[in-house]
Amino acid sequence: MSKQVGSAVTRNTVRRRLKAVCAEALPEVRPGADVVIRALPGSAGVDFRQLRAEVSRCLARRAA
């Protein structure tokens, strides 16, 4: 994760949130699909609910 996302504490928070969101969304992804999630600087200011909605929306469009 890029240092543009924020300090080490912020990057780790975003990383933990993304791991939790991905664990929830994994059943939606078709088997064998490769998914890359990139945390942009704006992801540091987004709450968990918004992050989950955005990841789910993107996965539904691309990997389902």
Secondary structure, 3 states (H helix, E strand, C coil): CCHHHCCHHHHHHHHHHHHHHHHHHHHHCCCCCCCCCCCCHHHHHCCHHHHHHHHHHHHHHHCC
